[in-house]
């Protein structure tokens, strides 16, 4: 009898779940969004299987609007070319990081041999990235000093995931720096959306951690990767580059803590049916398959996950508390549904079915809800 390693077993399960759908490379924003919802097994499975969540949601008839319009994507691509090809990257790095960079020797890692696709292509690009990083740090005078579109790896839930970086990385003086290029507008030193900067910092932290893991595998010290990253944005609403430095140490610590607490992927997969697959054309049958994986929906998912509308529909149809937000779910977590909460508020009694150690807590929550409900009615509210 052939003994299959746990790694091969996990890969086989993920391949079955993904089916004929082509694998999709991950990005730092996927990791950051995933860690905001650590209890969502569905997201963990989708990311591990490299399934395109937007395409899956569309097949379920719950599509999400595109994260960026075609015009925004064109602007972003054009802005990156301007920053890199016209020398702004070196100028901003010299100014913001006070680095002596006489010239740039670029290496683009996005090309793959003909016929190499999917996960095999990502592995090939990741190995090229590792080799280039080693050369950059051991032979700084002769090696490339700036990488474009590298692929790095990150350990998530006990599994290696591949990250295709839109950012760049370069080495000066034996230290590696991460550059994030974003085309959002900065006016008078203030971004038009403050959340854009925090998102860029979190994504940069993901890149820093993945590069640290890559260099650690080569025997380098983690301090080789600088935790000060360079963010290049647009000045005003034009395409003139400006830059800022980001200290991502706090984001890096939070990221490491959350990754350490993440449920192991093998434990999640062990709870799933052996015939589970998302390679289904019929939307209703596909929804039934997806419903077999536990999800953790909150309204915040609408801004960070392409599956949000599909998961929201599951919460609404199941009357689950998740749809009211994380705070409500945390405060009233002893109850499962909105109907349970309404019953407790109106009667002051526990809903049927609550047993075990949660009974005393459920009684306290029900009493508090009932008191709040009575106060609301006494103030003129509708019972």
FENSULSUL-V209125 format. One record per residue. N is the residue number from 0. SS is DSSP state (alpha for helix, beta for strand, coil for the rest). PSI is psi in whole degrees, -180 to 180 (* if undefined). NEAR is the number of other C-alpha atoms within 10 Angstrom. Layout:
BEGIN
N&SS&PSI&NEAR ; N&SS&PSI&NEAR
END
This chain:
BEGIN
0&coil&133&3 ; 1&coil&129&4 ; 2&coil&123&6 ; 3&coil&131&9 ; 4&coil&159&9 ; 5&alpha&-38&10 ; 6&alpha&-48&11 ; 7&alpha&-36&10 ; 8&alpha&-45&13 ; 9&alpha&-43&19 ; 10&alpha&-39&15 ; 11&alpha&-41&13 ; 12&alpha&-44&20 ; 13&alpha&-39&21 ; 14&alpha&-40&18 ; 15&alpha&-42&17 ; 16&alpha&-42&22 ; 17&alpha&-38&23 ; 18&coil&-136&16 ; 19&coil&-3&11 ; 20&coil&135&15 ; 21&coil&141&14 ; 22&coil&148&19 ; 23&coil&133&17 ; 24&coil&145&20 ; 25&beta&166&21 ; 26&coil&164&19 ; 27&alpha&-35&24 ; 28&alpha&-29&18 ; 29&alpha&-43&17 ; 30&alpha&-46&21 ; 31&alpha&-43&19 ; 32&alpha&-38&19 ; 33&alpha&-41&22 ; 34&alpha&-15&20 ; 35&alpha&-18&14 ; 36&coil&67&20 ; 37&coil&-19&16 ; 38&coil&2&16 ; 39&coil&101&17 ; 40&alpha&-31&19 ; 41&alpha&-47&20 ; 42&alpha&-40&24 ; 43&alpha&-42&25 ; 44&alpha&-44&19 ; 45&alpha&-43&18 ; 46&alpha&-41&22 ; 47&alpha&-38&23 ; 48&coil&0&23 ; 49&coil&43&22 ; 50&coil&137&24 ; 51&coil&107&19 ; 52&alpha&-36&19 ; 53&alpha&-42&19 ; 54&alpha&-39&16 ; 55&alpha&-44&24 ; 56&alpha&-39&21 ; 57&alpha&-39&16 ; 58&alpha&-25&17 ; 59&coil&3&21 ; 60&coil&28&14 ; 61&coil&58&20 ; 62&coil&150&18 ; 63&coil&150&19 ; 64&coil&150&9 ; 65&coil&141&9 ; 66&coil&-37&13 ; 67&coil&143&10 ; 68&coil&160&10 ; 69&alpha&-36&10 ; 70&alpha&-41&9 ; 71&alpha&-38&13 ; 72&alpha&-43&13 ; 73&alpha&-41&12 ; 74&alpha&-43&17 ; 75&alpha&-44&19 ; 76&alpha&-41&14 ; 77&alpha&-41&13 ; 78&alpha&-40&23 ; 79&alpha&-41&24 ; 80&alpha&-40&13 ; 81&alpha&-45&16 ; 82&alpha&-45&22 ; 83&alpha&-50&16 ; 84&alpha&-26&10 ; 85&coil&11&11 ; 86&coil&5&13 ; 87&alpha&-31&19 ; 88&alpha&-48&23 ; 89&alpha&-41&17 ; 90&alpha&-44&17 ; 91&alpha&-36&21 ; 92&alpha&-41&22 ; 93&alpha&-40&14 ; 94&alpha&-49&13 ; 95&alpha&-36&15 ; 96&alpha&-3&15 ; 97&coil&49&10 ; 98&coil&144&14 ; 99&coil&99&12 ; 100&coil&96&14 ; 101&coil&-34&7 ; 102&coil&163&10 ; 103&coil&132&15 ; 104&coil&100&11 ; 105&beta&147&15 ; 106&beta&118&16 ; 107&beta&124&12 ; 108&coil&20&18 ; 109&coil&-18&16 ; 110&coil&143&10 ; 111&coil&156&14 ; 112&coil&150&9 ; 113&coil&134&7 ; 114&coil&-8&8 ; 115&coil&121&11 ; 116&coil&169&14 ; 117&alpha&-139&13 ; 118&alpha&-32&16 ; 119&alpha&-40&12 ; 120&alpha&-40&18 ; 121&alpha&-41&26 ; 122&alpha&-41&17 ; 123&alpha&-44&17 ; 124&alpha&-36&23 ; 125&alpha&-40&21 ; 126&alpha&-40&17 ; 127&alpha&-38&18 ; 128&alpha&-45&24 ; 129&alpha&-47&20 ; 130&alpha&-42&12 ; 131&alpha&-40&20 ; 132&alpha&-43&26 ; 133&alpha&-43&18 ; 134&alpha&-39&16 ; 135&alpha&-35&23 ; 136&alpha&-24&21 ; 137&alpha&-24&12 ; 138&coil&66&13 ; 139&coil&-26&15 ; 140&coil&-33&11 ; 141&coil&-18&10 ; 142&coil&168&18 ; 143&coil&147&19 ; 144&coil&3&24 ; 145&beta&125&22 ; 146&beta&136&23 ; 147&beta&139&19 ; 148&coil&48&19 ; 149&coil&160&25 ; 150&beta&120&27 ; 151&beta&171&27 ; 152&beta&157&25 ; 153&beta&135&22 ; 154&beta&117&14 ; 155&beta&124&19 ; 156&coil&36&19 ; 157&coil&16&16 ; 158&beta&149&16 ; 159&beta&123&12 ; 160&beta&151&24 ; 161&beta&132&24 ; 162&beta&120&24 ; 163&beta&111&22 ; 164&coil&128&22 ; 165&coil&-21&16 ; 166&coil&177&21 ; 167&beta&160&21 ; 168&beta&138&23 ; 169&beta&158&21 ; 170&beta&130&22 ; 171&beta&130&16 ; 172&coil&32&11 ; 173&coil&8&14 ; 174&beta&146&13 ; 175&beta&134&24 ; 176&beta&144&22 ; 177&beta&136&24 ; 178&beta&130&22 ; 179&beta&126&22 ; 180&beta&118&24 ; 181&beta&138&22 ; 182&beta&10&22 ; 183&beta&155&23 ; 184&beta&140&22 ; 185&beta&119&20 ; 186&beta&123&12 ; 187&coil&39&9 ; 188&coil&2&12 ; 189&beta&126&12 ; 190&beta&148&17 ; 191&coil&-24&15 ; 192&coil&111&11 ; 193&alpha&-29&10 ; 194&alpha&-24&10 ; 195&alpha&-39&13 ; 196&alpha&-43&19 ; 197&alpha&-37&14 ; 198&alpha&-41&15 ; 199&alpha&-38&20 ; 200&alpha&-42&25 ; 201&alpha&-41&24 ; 202&alpha&-40&24 ; 203&alpha&-38&29 ; 204&alpha&-38&29 ; 205&alpha&-45&26 ; 206&alpha&-43&29 ; 207&alpha&-46&25 ; 208&alpha&-42&22 ; 209&alpha&-37&21 ; 210&alpha&-37&26 ; 211&alpha&-44&23 ; 212&alpha&-39&20 ; 213&alpha&-44&22 ; 214&alpha&-31&20 ; 215&alpha&-36&14 ; 216&alpha&-20&11 ; 217&coil&-1&13 ; 218&coil&8&10 ; 219&coil&157&15 ; 220&coil&147&12 ; 221&alpha&-28&15 ; 222&alpha&-11&12 ; 223&alpha&-33&18 ; 224&beta&120&23 ; 225&coil&138&17 ; 226&coil&3&21 ; 227&beta&116&20 ; 228&beta&161&27 ; 229&beta&124&26 ; 230&beta&119&23 ; 231&beta&123&24 ; 232&beta&179&24 ; 233&beta&139&22 ; 234&beta&115&20 ; 235&coil&-152&18 ; 236&coil&8&12 ; 237&coil&-156&13 ; 238&coil&22&19 ; 239&beta&123&15 ; 240&beta&145&22 ; 241&beta&169&20 ; 242&beta&162&23 ; 243&beta&154&16 ; 244&beta&147&16 ; 245&beta&125&20 ; 246&beta&109&15 ; 247&coil&21&22 ; 248&alpha&-43&16 ; 249&alpha&-43&13 ; 250&alpha&-35&19 ; 251&alpha&-41&20 ; 252&alpha&-45&12 ; 253&alpha&-41&15 ; 254&alpha&-44&19 ; 255&alpha&-41&14 ; 256&alpha&-45&12 ; 257&alpha&-37&16 ; 258&alpha&-37&19 ; 259&alpha&-30&14 ; 260&alpha&-8&11 ; 261&coil&137&17 ; 262&coil&135&18 ; 263&coil&137&15 ; 264&alpha&-38&17 ; 265&alpha&-38&16 ; 266&alpha&-37&11 ; 267&alpha&-46&16 ; 268&alpha&-32&17 ; 269&alpha&-23&11 ; 270&coil&-6&11 ; 271&coil&152&13 ; 272&coil&147&11 ; 273&coil&-17&11 ; 274&coil&14&9 ; 275&coil&131&17 ; 276&coil&144&17 ; 277&coil&11&20 ; 278&coil&64&15 ; 279&coil&137&18 ; 280&coil&-39&10 ; 281&coil&124&10 ; 282&alpha&-39&16 ; 283&alpha&-43&13 ; 284&alpha&-38&13 ; 285&alpha&-41&18 ; 286&alpha&-37&20 ; 287&alpha&-39&12 ; 288&alpha&-46&18 ; 289&alpha&-36&19 ; 290&coil&-14&14 ; 291&coil&-10&13 ; 292&coil&128&18 ; 293&coil&135&16 ; 294&coil&163&20 ; 295&coil&87&19 ; 296&coil&139&29 ; 297&coil&159&21 ; 298&alpha&-27&15 ; 299&alpha&-20&15 ; 300&alpha&-26&20 ; 301&alpha&-24&15 ; 302&alpha&2&11 ; 303&coil&-3&17 ; 304&coil&133&20 ; 305&coil&-16&23 ; 306&coil&5&25 ; 307&alpha&-44&24 ; 308&alpha&-37&21 ; 309&alpha&-42&21 ; 310&alpha&-36&26 ; 311&alpha&-40&22 ; 312&alpha&-37&14 ; 313&alpha&-39&17 ; 314&alpha&-41&20 ; 315&alpha&-46&15 ; 316&alpha&-29&9 ; 317&coil&2&12 ; 318&coil&33&15 ; 319&beta&149&19 ; 320&alpha&-23&24 ; 321&alpha&-33&24 ; 322&alpha&-12&22 ; 323&alpha&-2&15 ; 324&coil&161&14 ; 325&alpha&-39&18 ; 326&alpha&-45&11 ; 327&alpha&-43&13 ; 328&alpha&-38&18 ; 329&alpha&-42&11 ; 330&alpha&-33&10 ; 331&coil&27&20 ; 332&coil&-16&16 ; 333&coil&-21&19 ; 334&coil&155&22 ; 335&coil&-35&17 ; 336&beta&165&20 ; 337&alpha&-37&18 ; 338&alpha&-37&14 ; 339&alpha&-42&20 ; 340&alpha&-44&23 ; 341&alpha&-43&16 ; 342&alpha&-46&17 ; 343&alpha&-40&23 ; 344&alpha&-38&22 ; 345&alpha&-30&17 ; 346&alpha&-22&15 ; 347&coil&11&20 ; 348&coil&159&19 ; 349&coil&144&24 ; 350&coil&152&19 ; 351&coil&144&8 ; 352&coil&-12&8 ; 353&coil&122&15 ; 354&coil&174&10 ; 355&alpha&-152&7 ; 356&alpha&-17&8 ; 357&alpha&-8&11 ; 358&alpha&-50&14 ; 359&alpha&-41&13 ; 360&alpha&-41&13 ; 361&alpha&-38&21 ; 362&alpha&-41&18 ; 363&alpha&-44&14 ; 364&alpha&-42&23 ; 365&alpha&-41&27 ; 366&alpha&-41&19 ; 367&alpha&-42&15 ; 368&alpha&-41&22 ; 369&alpha&-41&21 ; 370&alpha&-42&16 ; 371&alpha&-39&14 ; 372&alpha&-44&21 ; 373&alpha&-40&16 ; 374&alpha&-39&12 ; 375&alpha&-44&13 ; 376&alpha&-43&12 ; 377&alpha&-28&11 ; 378&coil&2&9 ; 379&coil&5&9 ; 380&coil&166&10 ; 381&coil&129&8 ; 382&coil&*&10
END
